[in-house]
Amino acid sequence: MWLIAAVSTLALFPIIHCQVSTSPKRGLVHVPSKKYPSDDQIWISPTSDLTWYYNYRATPSPAYAKSSKLEFVPMLWGSQSDNSFLNAVQQQISDGANISHVLAFNEPDGAAGGGSNVAPALAAQIWIREIEPLKQKGVKLGGPGVTGAPGGFTWLESFFTACNGNCSVDFIPVHWYGNFEGLASHVGHVRATYPNMTIWVTEYAYPGTSIADAQNFYNQSSQFFDRTECGLSSLSVSCTLTDDHHSYVTRYSYFGSFRSDVSNVGPTAAMLTQDGKLTNIGSWYLGGSETKNVPKGSAGRSAAFAGSSLLVLLAVFWCSA
């Protein structure tokens, strides 16, 4: 069924040699570099297209604590036994911060590579205690961000069953690492499963591939997120292009805000070269033009994809515009 969906979607997205250069949906997955802290300023440059960020934590990154350019989205990363997340978010709201959305549980269905590995029933208990009260303050609540594996859907089903109607999820975060065909199919599957919720794609990249394939994936996926609407039939998920404001993918954040020589999704997927310069993908993502800066990996370092959570632990149309 989902293979059919991917094929029908791809027909709408041929390889395009011109890029949709800007989008208010784009955000930053902030993975700070202790070795090169100045890299943090790249994402809030005057010409940056980014409007929001998250950092897998409840509180803002020090580099952006005084910046008004990026809206901060807190995340409850994994299991906890106290009310520290709820208290931290409520304190920020009391201090005047614009907290309009929160995220919860980074890859709770995954243990390998640093996933938060939280059982669905426990996650539901924590959600009701730590996340649900924020609804009363007008905060939009993001569901658990499961992996793109088939088990992610099973985990979410068990989570909602355990919630017993007490988890008011507004949007579903999506993670995907693979080619565009798989991404389009997976997003269509999520939409068909949760048709009354919008989608945030909070981690995505095409790991360990060629520069051409990585760039093609980036441009196809950006167009897809900005201008698609999908519907469910008895046989497949069919997708059509629409005006931007009709799209159910309301925000997205590319996983690649680090230098290519430390990238665990392969050097070609990174938005910065080994020298800290914007790659084509990095520049396009910020709304800029082609840079022709070529990302390279670290000599002798494996470029095998190990999953986004490892970096979390270490960090606690296609053309020039």
Backbone bond lengths (Angstrom), bond angles and torsions (degrees), N, CA, C in turn:
res aa  C-N    CA-C-N  psi(-1)  N-CA   C-N-CA  omega(-1)  CA-C   N-CA-C  phi
1 M - - - 1.464 - - 1.511 111.42 -
2 W 1.346 116.57 -45.99 1.468 119.17 -175.51 1.514 111.77 -78.89
3 L 1.343 117.43 -23.08 1.457 119.52 172.25 1.510 109.74 -65.23
4 I 1.331 116.56 -41.71 1.463 120.62 176.18 1.520 110.08 -59.58
5 A 1.337 115.87 -42.04 1.461 119.94 -180.00 1.511 111.26 -61.20
6 A 1.330 117.09 -42.70 1.456 120.76 -179.08 1.507 111.28 -63.28
7 V 1.334 116.95 -42.95 1.463 121.07 -178.73 1.516 110.35 -65.32
8 S 1.345 116.97 -43.98 1.456 119.24 -179.22 1.518 111.42 -65.83
9 T 1.333 116.90 -33.95 1.458 120.52 178.11 1.506 111.55 -70.29
10 L 1.335 117.89 -43.19 1.455 121.35 -177.13 1.509 112.57 -60.93
11 A 1.315 116.94 -29.41 1.454 119.64 179.64 1.513 111.32 -60.99
12 L 1.319 116.17 -23.89 1.464 120.87 179.81 1.512 112.74 -85.34
13 F 1.360 117.58 -12.55 1.449 121.38 -173.58 1.521 111.27 -128.03
14 P 1.338 118.05 72.06 1.452 119.22 174.18 1.511 109.91 -67.90
15 I 1.341 117.15 167.58 1.460 119.92 176.35 1.524 108.55 -63.20
16 I 1.317 116.73 120.40 1.459 122.92 -173.90 1.517 109.47 -113.00
17 H 1.306 117.32 129.47 1.459 121.26 -176.46 1.517 111.10 -97.61
18 C 1.303 116.22 41.08 1.441 121.65 173.96 1.516 108.29 -159.40
19 Q 1.307 116.31 140.81 1.452 120.36 -166.52 1.514 112.57 -108.60
20 V 1.352 116.31 139.11 1.452 121.02 168.10 1.521 106.06 -75.23
21 S 1.323 117.22 109.59 1.457 120.13 -162.19 1.522 115.14 -82.74
22 T 1.333 118.96 -24.13 1.451 119.24 -175.15 1.525 111.00 -133.78
23 S 1.334 115.64 156.22 1.458 121.19 175.81 1.518 109.00 -163.66
24 P 1.335 118.38 130.68 1.462 120.92 177.83 1.526 112.54 -73.36
25 K 1.322 118.08 -5.49 1.466 121.70 -178.28 1.529 112.63 -82.01
26 R 1.306 118.24 -17.16 1.464 121.23 -169.33 1.528 112.42 -74.59
27 G 1.334 114.09 136.25 1.449 120.68 177.48 1.515 111.73 -132.08
28 L 1.318 115.17 178.36 1.460 122.63 -176.06 1.519 110.48 -113.23
29 V 1.337 116.70 128.34 1.455 121.21 164.56 1.523 104.95 -88.26
30 H 1.324 116.81 102.24 1.460 119.50 -171.71 1.521 111.01 -81.88
31 V 1.331 116.05 113.56 1.459 123.72 175.25 1.526 106.14 -119.20
32 P 1.329 118.48 91.81 1.464 121.24 -172.40 1.525 112.72 -68.79
33 S 1.327 114.95 151.29 1.462 121.54 177.56 1.524 109.42 -108.41
34 K 1.336 116.73 116.35 1.456 119.89 176.79 1.528 110.97 -67.30
35 K 1.330 116.70 -30.49 1.458 120.82 -178.54 1.524 111.90 -76.54
36 Y 1.343 116.56 -34.64 1.468 120.83 -177.65 1.532 109.63 -129.42
37 P 1.322 117.97 71.28 1.469 120.23 -177.41 1.527 113.87 -62.97
38 S 1.331 117.24 -22.41 1.465 119.55 179.35 1.526 112.05 -66.39
39 D 1.336 117.21 -18.63 1.466 119.82 177.92 1.523 111.46 -61.34
40 D 1.337 117.19 -26.49 1.462 120.61 -179.41 1.525 112.13 -58.98
41 Q 1.329 116.11 -30.95 1.470 119.76 -175.95 1.526 112.97 -74.60
42 I 1.327 116.82 -17.22 1.469 119.84 179.82 1.519 110.84 -60.05
43 W 1.337 115.91 -38.22 1.468 120.11 -172.49 1.515 113.43 -78.61
44 I 1.330 118.17 -9.92 1.472 120.83 177.30 1.528 110.82 -119.98
45 S 1.314 116.21 25.38 1.467 119.98 176.37 1.524 109.46 -63.23
46 P 1.335 118.12 158.09 1.472 120.54 -177.63 1.523 113.88 -56.73
47 T 1.331 117.56 -26.91 1.467 120.43 -177.74 1.525 112.84 -96.58
48 S 1.331 117.68 2.37 1.464 120.15 -178.34 1.517 111.94 -66.80
49 D 1.328 115.04 139.75 1.457 122.06 -178.76 1.528 112.46 -88.31
50 L 1.325 118.02 -5.18 1.456 121.26 -171.97 1.526 111.54 -76.35
51 T 1.332 115.75 144.97 1.463 120.68 -176.21 1.525 113.78 -121.46
52 W 1.333 118.32 -13.07 1.462 120.85 -175.98 1.522 109.33 -154.97
53 Y 1.331 116.70 166.48 1.463 119.87 177.33 1.513 110.91 -155.71
54 Y 1.325 115.03 160.14 1.460 121.35 167.84 1.513 108.47 -138.46
55 N 1.334 116.12 161.31 1.467 121.02 -173.80 1.533 112.87 -137.70
56 Y 1.337 115.81 18.63 1.468 122.27 -179.40 1.528 112.56 68.23
57 R 1.309 117.34 17.46 1.472 121.93 -176.49 1.531 110.34 -132.25
58 A 1.328 115.72 169.98 1.464 121.68 -179.45 1.521 112.42 -84.95
59 T 1.327 117.59 -19.74 1.460 121.59 -175.09 1.531 110.86 -120.78
60 P 1.333 117.94 156.20 1.467 121.58 -175.97 1.525 112.79 -63.61
61 S 1.319 115.95 154.11 1.460 121.78 173.16 1.527 108.92 -67.74
62 P 1.327 118.76 136.99 1.475 120.56 179.70 1.521 112.64 -54.12
63 A 1.330 117.48 -34.04 1.463 120.54 -178.24 1.524 112.63 -64.17
64 Y 1.337 117.14 -24.30 1.460 121.01 -176.27 1.526 112.56 -118.09
65 A 1.320 117.14 9.07 1.459 121.02 -175.68 1.528 112.45 -59.40
66 K 1.332 116.80 -32.21 1.459 120.50 -178.21 1.530 112.44 -106.34
67 S 1.326 116.64 8.35 1.460 120.74 -178.82 1.523 110.76 -92.41
68 S 1.303 116.30 134.90 1.466 121.17 177.25 1.527 111.77 -98.95
69 K 1.333 117.28 1.72 1.462 120.76 -175.46 1.524 111.97 -74.78
70 L 1.346 116.64 -39.15 1.451 120.84 -175.42 1.524 111.21 -111.24
71 E 1.308 116.95 128.56 1.465 121.96 172.87 1.524 108.91 -74.47
72 F 1.313 117.37 130.45 1.458 121.35 179.16 1.524 111.27 -88.87
73 V 1.339 115.88 135.16 1.465 121.96 177.16 1.529 108.06 -116.96
74 P 1.333 118.81 107.53 1.459 120.91 -179.80 1.527 111.95 -66.68
75 M 1.328 115.81 152.80 1.464 121.31 175.60 1.530 110.32 -131.58
76 L 1.331 114.83 135.40 1.461 121.66 166.37 1.521 105.63 -89.97
77 W 1.341 117.58 103.10 1.466 121.79 -168.72 1.517 113.32 -69.18
78 G 1.328 117.70 -45.90 1.460 120.21 -175.80 1.516 111.79 -151.93
79 S 1.311 115.62 -154.17 1.459 121.71 -176.60 1.531 111.08 -71.18
80 Q 1.329 115.74 143.62 1.459 120.97 172.88 1.519 108.32 -154.11
81 S 1.324 115.90 153.22 1.459 120.92 -173.07 1.527 113.92 -103.17
82 D 1.333 117.12 -3.43 1.464 119.34 -179.06 1.521 110.09 -120.25
83 N 1.327 116.37 -170.66 1.466 121.73 -178.94 1.521 111.91 -101.87
84 S 1.310 117.69 28.38 1.459 120.48 -173.59 1.527 112.79 -63.90
85 F 1.336 117.88 -37.46 1.469 118.97 179.26 1.519 110.64 -66.59
86 L 1.314 116.63 -51.89 1.461 120.47 179.93 1.520 110.83 -57.45
87 N 1.311 117.24 -44.42 1.468 120.54 -179.62 1.526 111.62 -63.42
88 A 1.350 116.32 -40.75 1.464 120.01 -178.52 1.525 111.12 -64.91
89 V 1.332 116.74 -42.62 1.476 120.14 -179.40 1.522 110.65 -69.68
90 Q 1.313 117.03 -43.40 1.461 119.80 178.76 1.528 111.58 -61.67
91 Q 1.342 116.52 -36.01 1.460 119.88 178.76 1.528 110.57 -66.24
92 Q 1.338 116.30 -40.84 1.464 119.43 178.30 1.524 111.63 -62.84
93 I 1.327 115.97 -41.06 1.460 120.17 177.88 1.521 110.25 -63.97
94 S 1.335 116.86 -42.81 1.469 121.08 178.83 1.523 111.70 -62.86
95 D 1.346 116.29 -31.59 1.460 121.47 179.71 1.523 112.64 -81.14
96 G 1.330 117.62 -0.44 1.460 121.24 176.03 1.514 115.73 99.78
97 A 1.338 117.70 5.14 1.463 120.00 179.47 1.524 110.71 -70.31
98 N 1.325 115.38 146.75 1.467 121.22 177.74 1.533 108.69 -88.07
99 I 1.317 116.47 88.00 1.461 121.56 177.38 1.524 107.45 -103.00
100 S 1.312 116.31 99.88 1.472 120.11 -176.50 1.526 112.61 -101.90
101 H 1.349 117.39 -19.34 1.458 122.06 -178.76 1.523 109.65 -142.97
102 V 1.328 116.62 154.12 1.459 121.85 170.87 1.527 109.42 -134.52
103 L 1.332 115.29 156.09 1.458 122.86 176.64 1.524 109.20 -115.69
104 A 1.340 116.07 158.73 1.461 118.69 -176.81 1.520 111.94 -144.72
105 F 1.318 116.50 140.02 1.461 125.49 169.57 1.533 112.95 58.38
106 N 1.313 115.88 92.99 1.455 121.42 178.07 1.529 110.80 -78.68
107 E 1.316 116.41 112.18 1.468 123.90 178.32 1.537 112.08 46.90
108 P 1.322 116.68 59.29 1.468 120.14 -177.95 1.526 113.37 -68.33
109 D 1.329 116.49 -16.87 1.466 120.83 178.47 1.521 111.94 -86.08
110 G 1.341 117.89 -0.59 1.456 121.38 -176.24 1.512 112.26 -118.25
111 A 1.325 115.82 135.26 1.465 121.11 174.64 1.515 110.66 -108.69
112 A 1.331 117.31 -38.64 1.459 121.23 179.31 1.522 110.20 -67.01
113 G 1.338 116.15 141.10 1.458 120.34 176.86 1.512 113.91 76.97
114 G 1.335 118.38 5.76 1.447 119.81 175.38 1.498 116.44 99.31
115 G 1.332 119.41 14.63 1.453 120.68 174.35 1.523 110.30 -59.56
116 S 1.332 117.31 155.22 1.460 119.88 -173.84 1.530 112.88 -70.82
117 N 1.337 118.00 -20.41 1.467 122.18 169.41 1.531 111.84 52.44
118 V 1.338 115.78 62.10 1.456 121.98 179.79 1.530 108.63 -112.98
119 A 1.306 117.74 129.94 1.457 121.66 178.26 1.531 109.76 -64.41
120 P 1.334 118.31 143.03 1.474 120.82 -177.45 1.523 114.03 -54.43
121 A 1.330 117.25 -42.55 1.471 119.77 -178.03 1.526 111.43 -65.65
122 L 1.331 116.95 -40.71 1.462 120.40 177.71 1.520 110.54 -67.26
123 A 1.322 116.49 -40.78 1.468 120.41 178.44 1.519 110.80 -59.89
124 A 1.322 117.46 -39.72 1.462 121.11 179.10 1.526 110.89 -63.69
125 Q 1.321 116.68 -41.42 1.466 120.45 178.42 1.530 111.11 -62.28
126 I 1.329 115.50 -45.40 1.462 119.98 -179.70 1.522 110.37 -66.00
127 W 1.332 116.54 -41.07 1.466 120.86 179.19 1.531 110.74 -57.06
128 I 1.319 116.22 -50.18 1.464 120.68 -176.68 1.529 110.90 -61.30
129 R 1.319 117.14 -32.53 1.464 121.70 179.91 1.521 113.36 -82.80
130 E 1.341 117.30 -41.37 1.470 121.80 -169.31 1.532 114.61 -102.94
131 I 1.319 117.28 -31.34 1.466 120.84 -172.88 1.525 112.16 -103.25
132 E 1.308 116.74 -48.31 1.468 121.13 -173.80 1.525 113.70 -55.61
133 P 1.343 121.06 -38.80 1.478 119.88 179.80 1.526 113.93 -59.43
134 L 1.337 118.07 -22.97 1.461 120.98 -179.28 1.528 112.02 -70.40
135 K 1.312 116.41 -18.57 1.465 120.79 177.92 1.528 110.09 -59.85
136 Q 1.334 116.63 -35.90 1.460 121.27 -179.48 1.521 112.52 -66.22
137 K 1.324 116.77 -19.11 1.465 121.58 178.42 1.527 112.16 -95.84
138 G 1.333 117.03 7.99 1.452 121.51 177.59 1.511 114.80 84.10
139 V 1.333 117.52 12.57 1.457 121.73 -179.78 1.523 109.77 -82.96
140 K 1.336 117.29 134.05 1.460 122.51 175.71 1.527 108.75 -81.21
141 L 1.325 116.39 134.99 1.455 121.83 -171.35 1.523 111.95 -106.73
142 G 1.339 115.33 122.79 1.457 121.14 177.54 1.516 110.51 -88.88
143 G 1.322 116.64 137.12 1.453 121.13 178.96 1.518 111.91 -70.46
144 P 1.326 117.56 174.58 1.464 120.82 177.06 1.533 111.26 -59.56
145 G 1.335 115.70 137.76 1.468 121.38 -178.40 1.516 110.92 -92.04
146 V 1.320 117.65 81.24 1.464 121.24 -177.39 1.526 111.08 -73.59
147 T 1.332 115.87 167.30 1.454 121.37 176.72 1.524 110.15 -69.91
148 G 1.332 115.99 171.14 1.454 120.81 177.68 1.515 113.47 -82.78
149 A 1.327 118.01 4.16 1.460 121.94 179.19 1.529 110.31 -73.46
150 P 1.334 117.73 155.55 1.471 119.96 178.53 1.518 113.43 -54.94
151 G 1.340 117.10 -31.94 1.456 120.09 179.12 1.507 113.64 -63.57
152 G 1.329 117.26 -18.12 1.458 120.01 178.11 1.520 112.07 -63.06
153 F 1.329 116.90 -39.70 1.463 120.37 178.39 1.524 110.94 -66.28
154 T 1.323 116.37 -39.28 1.463 120.62 177.65 1.523 110.78 -62.89
155 W 1.339 115.98 -42.95 1.466 120.77 178.53 1.527 110.19 -60.56
156 L 1.334 117.46 -47.29 1.466 120.77 -178.82 1.529 111.45 -62.59
157 E 1.320 116.75 -40.05 1.463 119.97 178.02 1.531 110.63 -60.03
158 S 1.326 116.10 -43.90 1.464 120.22 178.74 1.528 111.27 -66.58
159 F 1.328 116.78 -36.24 1.462 121.48 178.76 1.520 110.71 -62.57
160 F 1.322 117.15 -49.29 1.465 119.75 -178.35 1.525 111.57 -67.03
161 T 1.316 117.20 -32.37 1.462 120.11 175.05 1.522 110.33 -63.77
162 A 1.344 116.52 -44.38 1.461 121.13 179.65 1.530 111.69 -66.75
163 C 1.323 117.11 -30.02 1.469 120.79 178.58 1.529 111.89 -65.85
164 N 1.324 115.56 -30.68 1.472 120.86 177.74 1.532 112.00 54.15
165 G 1.334 115.40 41.33 1.461 120.06 177.53 1.509 115.40 83.31
166 N 1.319 118.02 4.86 1.465 121.09 -175.79 1.527 114.20 -103.15
167 C 1.331 117.62 9.56 1.470 121.92 178.39 1.523 108.94 -116.42
168 S 1.315 116.66 106.90 1.474 121.77 -175.05 1.528 111.08 -89.91
169 V 1.311 116.86 74.12 1.465 121.93 -177.34 1.521 110.02 -77.02
170 D 1.341 116.11 129.54 1.461 121.34 179.57 1.525 112.97 -95.39
171 F 1.339 116.39 -33.47 1.466 119.30 -178.36 1.519 109.74 -147.60
172 I 1.336 114.91 155.52 1.457 121.94 -178.10 1.527 109.79 -107.44
173 P 1.331 119.22 119.05 1.468 121.19 172.97 1.540 110.14 -74.89
174 V 1.306 115.83 143.61 1.464 122.25 -179.10 1.521 109.38 -123.78
175 H 1.327 117.01 137.28 1.462 123.73 171.73 1.524 108.10 -116.71
176 W 1.338 116.37 136.75 1.462 119.50 176.42 1.520 110.75 -149.55
177 Y 1.325 116.22 131.53 1.461 122.97 173.95 1.518 108.11 -130.59
178 G 1.328 115.18 105.44 1.450 121.02 -177.20 1.513 109.37 165.53
179 N 1.328 117.17 -165.34 1.460 119.99 -176.37 1.530 112.16 -79.70
180 F 1.318 115.15 174.72 1.463 119.76 -175.77 1.523 112.13 -67.96
181 E 1.332 116.59 -35.76 1.459 119.07 178.32 1.525 111.00 -56.36
182 G 1.323 115.21 -46.64 1.456 119.72 179.37 1.520 112.57 -66.20
183 L 1.326 116.45 -39.71 1.462 120.83 178.84 1.523 111.14 -60.73
184 A 1.327 116.74 -49.82 1.463 120.95 -178.56 1.521 110.94 -61.29
185 S 1.320 116.53 -40.95 1.456 120.53 178.72 1.524 111.21 -65.11
186 H 1.332 116.23 -43.84 1.463 120.62 -177.34 1.528 110.98 -65.59
187 V 1.324 117.43 -44.35 1.462 120.62 178.76 1.527 110.21 -62.51
188 G 1.336 116.14 -40.04 1.456 119.61 177.09 1.521 112.34 -62.51
189 H 1.321 116.09 -37.90 1.468 121.37 178.03 1.531 110.82 -65.26
190 V 1.331 116.37 -43.60 1.466 120.44 177.87 1.528 110.29 -62.02
191 R 1.321 116.34 -43.47 1.471 120.46 -179.24 1.526 111.08 -62.76
192 A 1.338 115.89 -42.02 1.461 119.62 -179.62 1.517 111.65 -67.64
193 T 1.340 117.23 -33.13 1.462 121.88 -178.84 1.517 111.79 -76.38
194 Y 1.343 116.52 -36.95 1.467 121.31 -177.97 1.532 109.68 -126.60
195 P 1.338 117.39 68.72 1.473 120.69 -172.63 1.521 114.40 -67.87
196 N 1.318 118.11 -17.36 1.469 120.50 -178.13 1.522 113.07 -96.15
197 M 1.328 116.84 7.63 1.457 121.24 179.09 1.525 109.96 -120.51
198 T 1.317 116.61 145.49 1.459 119.91 172.74 1.525 109.04 -80.40
199 I 1.328 116.23 174.06 1.462 121.84 -175.14 1.520 110.02 -126.50
200 W 1.326 115.94 136.18 1.458 123.04 165.64 1.527 106.87 -112.01
201 V 1.308 117.68 128.16 1.470 120.75 173.03 1.521 106.03 -94.74
202 T 1.336 116.91 97.00 1.456 121.17 -169.20 1.522 114.56 -92.62
203 E 1.326 117.91 -11.79 1.461 122.22 170.82 1.518 107.98 -148.44
204 Y 1.337 116.71 128.50 1.453 119.52 173.26 1.522 109.61 -161.12
205 A 1.306 116.25 147.35 1.460 123.89 176.10 1.524 107.60 -174.16
206 Y 1.309 116.15 167.19 1.469 121.85 175.65 1.523 106.33 -113.32
207 P 1.315 118.13 93.75 1.471 121.14 -171.52 1.516 113.97 -76.48
208 G 1.348 115.03 148.62 1.457 121.95 170.46 1.501 115.54 62.06
209 T 1.319 118.78 33.84 1.463 121.07 -178.54 1.524 110.36 -119.31
210 S 1.325 117.36 -178.21 1.468 121.71 -179.88 1.521 110.59 -73.98
211 I 1.329 116.31 163.08 1.463 120.32 177.39 1.520 110.71 -59.88
212 A 1.328 117.02 -44.18 1.468 120.56 -178.91 1.521 111.14 -61.18
213 D 1.328 116.93 -44.18 1.465 119.95 -179.62 1.524 111.41 -68.61
214 A 1.334 117.48 -38.39 1.463 120.60 178.78 1.527 110.90 -64.02
215 Q 1.333 116.86 -41.86 1.458 120.70 179.86 1.525 111.30 -70.01
216 N 1.319 116.75 -39.96 1.455 120.34 177.58 1.524 110.29 -62.50
217 F 1.347 116.34 -43.93 1.456 120.82 177.21 1.524 111.11 -58.96
218 Y 1.337 116.10 -45.80 1.466 119.09 -178.94 1.524 111.31 -59.13
219 N 1.327 117.12 -48.19 1.461 119.81 -175.87 1.522 112.94 -69.75
220 Q 1.316 117.62 -38.89 1.462 119.81 176.32 1.529 111.37 -64.34
221 S 1.332 116.24 -44.16 1.459 119.53 -177.54 1.526 111.53 -67.75
222 S 1.333 117.93 -38.62 1.467 120.51 178.86 1.514 111.00 -61.78
223 Q 1.327 115.79 -43.74 1.471 119.14 178.22 1.524 110.25 -64.40
224 F 1.298 116.10 -40.78 1.463 121.27 180.00 1.531 111.11 -61.47
225 F 1.332 117.15 -45.51 1.459 120.32 -179.08 1.521 111.92 -66.10
226 D 1.318 116.90 -36.04 1.455 120.60 -174.35 1.519 113.62 -80.22
227 R 1.346 116.77 -28.54 1.464 116.99 -168.64 1.517 113.91 -139.06
228 T 1.317 118.74 43.21 1.455 119.50 177.96 1.512 113.20 -127.90
229 E 1.305 114.88 150.39 1.456 123.45 170.33 1.513 106.29 -139.99
230 C 1.339 117.34 135.54 1.458 121.25 -176.29 1.511 110.99 -123.11
231 G 1.331 115.34 150.90 1.452 121.39 176.60 1.512 110.19 -131.08
232 L 1.324 116.82 155.94 1.461 122.86 -177.47 1.521 110.03 -102.45
233 S 1.338 116.35 127.36 1.459 121.98 171.26 1.515 107.82 -111.80
234 S 1.315 116.99 -177.02 1.462 120.36 -178.42 1.516 112.25 -70.79
235 L 1.340 117.64 -17.51 1.457 120.89 -175.35 1.517 114.16 -113.63
236 S 1.318 117.82 -28.55 1.453 118.61 -173.19 1.519 111.15 -160.57
237 V 1.330 114.66 174.22 1.450 121.65 170.33 1.527 107.02 -101.15
238 S 1.310 117.77 118.76 1.457 120.88 -179.93 1.515 109.45 -105.58
239 C 1.331 117.06 137.77 1.461 122.08 -176.06 1.522 110.51 -119.98
240 T 1.319 116.46 142.04 1.452 121.59 177.89 1.520 109.94 -133.22
241 L 1.328 116.10 154.85 1.459 120.74 176.07 1.519 109.86 -75.45
242 T 1.327 116.55 141.01 1.450 121.54 178.76 1.517 108.66 -138.67
243 D 1.321 116.13 175.25 1.459 119.93 168.58 1.521 108.42 -65.11
244 D 1.327 116.80 151.85 1.462 122.01 -173.67 1.518 113.22 -55.31
245 H 1.339 117.31 -39.71 1.456 118.86 -172.59 1.524 112.64 -72.53
246 H 1.328 118.57 -7.20 1.456 121.26 176.69 1.523 112.17 -93.46
247 S 1.304 118.25 -8.23 1.455 120.54 -175.05 1.519 111.17 -72.15
248 Y 1.336 116.29 139.63 1.458 120.37 179.07 1.517 111.87 -86.06
249 V 1.337 119.20 -11.67 1.459 121.41 171.77 1.530 106.41 -83.11
250 T 1.321 115.89 102.31 1.466 119.25 -170.48 1.527 114.14 -91.99
251 R 1.359 117.06 -23.33 1.465 120.33 174.25 1.525 108.98 -149.22
252 Y 1.334 115.23 154.30 1.462 119.18 175.05 1.522 110.13 -150.64
253 S 1.340 115.00 151.75 1.465 120.85 -178.32 1.528 109.30 -141.87
254 Y 1.318 114.75 115.87 1.466 122.29 -179.05 1.528 109.88 -73.55
255 F 1.343 116.41 137.59 1.460 120.51 -179.84 1.527 108.66 -91.93
256 G 1.346 116.33 98.90 1.455 118.86 -177.44 1.515 113.47 -177.76
257 S 1.336 118.23 20.88 1.468 121.04 -174.39 1.529 111.47 -85.25
258 F 1.330 116.09 56.72 1.456 122.14 -178.21 1.521 108.46 -154.48
259 R 1.324 115.94 170.72 1.463 120.78 -179.07 1.528 110.96 -76.20
260 S 1.311 115.10 150.16 1.463 120.64 -173.99 1.521 113.09 -64.77
261 D 1.333 118.03 -27.58 1.465 119.58 -176.81 1.524 113.09 -80.94
262 V 1.343 118.17 -5.19 1.465 120.98 173.88 1.525 111.28 -120.53
263 S 1.315 116.76 9.96 1.456 121.16 -176.77 1.518 111.68 -74.29
264 N 1.332 116.79 127.40 1.457 119.59 175.32 1.524 112.63 -93.69
265 V 1.327 116.18 9.98 1.459 120.44 170.75 1.538 109.73 -112.41
266 G 1.315 115.99 18.19 1.460 121.09 -179.71 1.513 111.37 89.48
267 P 1.310 118.42 147.73 1.474 121.21 -175.64 1.525 114.05 -62.82
268 T 1.319 118.28 -32.78 1.464 119.70 -175.19 1.520 112.96 -70.49
269 A 1.331 117.84 -20.14 1.462 120.88 -179.56 1.523 112.52 -86.54
270 A 1.328 118.05 -14.85 1.462 121.82 -176.35 1.525 111.55 -69.38
271 M 1.331 116.18 151.75 1.468 120.90 178.10 1.516 112.90 -92.21
272 L 1.349 116.78 -7.05 1.463 121.30 176.58 1.526 109.51 -125.90
273 T 1.310 116.64 144.70 1.456 120.23 173.93 1.528 109.10 -74.33
274 Q 1.325 115.94 176.77 1.459 121.18 176.81 1.531 111.61 -63.52
275 D 1.337 117.80 -17.54 1.463 122.90 178.64 1.526 112.91 -98.71
276 G 1.328 117.03 5.01 1.455 120.15 177.75 1.517 114.66 82.57
277 K 1.331 117.49 18.23 1.459 121.06 177.14 1.526 109.70 -98.32
278 L 1.317 116.03 149.19 1.456 119.86 179.96 1.519 111.24 -65.38
279 T 1.328 116.26 130.98 1.463 121.18 170.95 1.528 107.94 -77.90
280 N 1.325 116.62 177.40 1.463 119.13 174.64 1.528 110.37 -57.62
281 I 1.333 116.67 -46.75 1.467 119.89 -179.91 1.521 110.50 -60.93
282 G 1.332 117.38 -44.61 1.451 120.54 179.68 1.512 112.73 -60.66
283 S 1.308 116.90 -44.81 1.462 120.97 -179.61 1.530 111.01 -67.49
284 W 1.321 116.82 -44.17 1.468 120.00 177.91 1.519 111.09 -60.24
285 Y 1.331 116.13 -40.41 1.461 119.97 -177.46 1.527 111.34 -64.82
286 L 1.334 116.80 -31.42 1.465 121.01 177.65 1.526 112.56 -84.66
287 G 1.336 117.22 0.35 1.455 121.12 179.74 1.509 113.59 91.82
288 G 1.346 117.59 13.90 1.452 122.13 -178.00 1.518 113.38 -98.28
289 S 1.322 115.08 -167.38 1.455 121.23 -176.85 1.535 110.84 -104.83
290 E 1.300 115.40 175.25 1.459 122.14 -178.70 1.535 110.59 -60.40
291 T 1.330 117.04 137.55 1.460 120.89 -179.78 1.522 113.76 -106.07
292 K 1.332 116.32 -24.91 1.472 123.65 -175.59 1.532 112.64 65.34
293 N 1.329 117.25 12.54 1.462 120.81 174.92 1.523 109.13 -76.30
294 V 1.327 116.96 125.86 1.460 121.88 -173.52 1.524 110.33 -96.91
295 P 1.334 118.14 120.56 1.466 120.49 178.67 1.529 111.20 -76.69
296 K 1.318 116.07 139.51 1.458 121.09 178.22 1.518 108.95 -128.55
297 G 1.340 115.44 149.97 1.450 120.68 178.57 1.511 111.53 -86.42
298 S 1.322 116.35 174.57 1.454 121.97 177.28 1.511 110.06 -79.50
299 A 1.314 117.94 134.91 1.460 122.33 -178.78 1.521 110.25 -58.78
300 G 1.319 114.73 127.97 1.457 120.19 177.36 1.507 114.41 78.91
301 R 1.328 117.29 3.27 1.454 120.54 -178.55 1.519 110.05 -98.48
302 S 1.307 116.19 133.99 1.456 120.39 178.16 1.513 110.06 -68.36
303 A 1.328 116.66 136.91 1.459 120.96 177.86 1.524 111.18 -99.26
304 A 1.316 116.40 12.38 1.463 119.79 -178.50 1.517 110.56 -61.53
305 F 1.325 115.80 139.70 1.456 120.99 -179.38 1.517 110.18 -74.28
306 A 1.332 115.92 124.60 1.461 120.64 -177.11 1.516 112.43 -110.77
307 G 1.333 117.44 2.17 1.466 119.57 -179.33 1.513 111.06 97.46
308 S 1.341 115.72 145.81 1.457 120.34 -174.92 1.516 112.76 -64.05
309 S 1.311 117.74 -30.25 1.455 120.10 -172.87 1.513 113.32 -64.24
310 L 1.340 117.94 -25.00 1.452 120.38 178.57 1.517 110.71 -62.63
311 L 1.334 116.68 -43.26 1.464 119.38 178.32 1.517 111.05 -67.42
312 V 1.328 117.53 -31.24 1.450 120.13 177.25 1.523 109.84 -62.03
313 L 1.308 115.50 -42.09 1.453 119.39 -179.73 1.518 110.60 -67.94
314 L 1.305 117.62 -39.81 1.452 120.67 -179.36 1.528 111.35 -71.20
315 A 1.254 117.28 -26.96 1.452 121.26 -176.49 1.504 112.64 -101.11
316 V 1.540 117.49 -4.59 1.511 121.61 -160.90 1.434 100.16 23.56
317 F 33.391 132.55 50.95 1.249 126.06 -71.57 1.498 120.55 -8.12
318 W 1.360 145.75 122.44 1.424 148.48 -135.58 1.544 108.96 -120.70
319 C 1.333 119.49 88.54 1.453 122.66 -177.15 1.523 109.52 -171.72
320 S 1.302 117.36 178.71 1.457 121.22 173.93 1.531 108.65 -68.06
321 A 1.322 116.14 145.02 1.471 119.59 -179.75 1.514 109.18 -75.06
